[in-house]
Amino acid sequence: MAATLPKDKYKCDFSSKIINDEPVIPVQLKESCSQTDENSCNADSACSWCKSAAVKAKCNTLANAKALPAAVFSCSKVNFFDDFNNEE
């Protein structure tokens, strides 16, 4: 996203790589939760069910769920403020 901003108006510490006019996400997400429904996904303590208007809902590992943008995804068992409050 930072790489797409006008350089004369914004100064960013990190610029993402752009390929075919699409930003490349720097985190490689690995999938290990294969449940196909919300209840069985949430029954596994290592998994989180993530919903989005942009893509089909899916079961993800907690680590992957935390790496997804909170503005786009709503994931069970993941609270942005938990990590934020623990930084103190």
Beta strands, then each sheet from edge to edge (+ up, - down):
strand 1: 18-19
strand 2: 22-23
strand 3: 47-52
strand 4: 58-61
strand 5: 73-75
sheet 1: 1+ 2-
sheet 2: 4+ 3- 5+
end
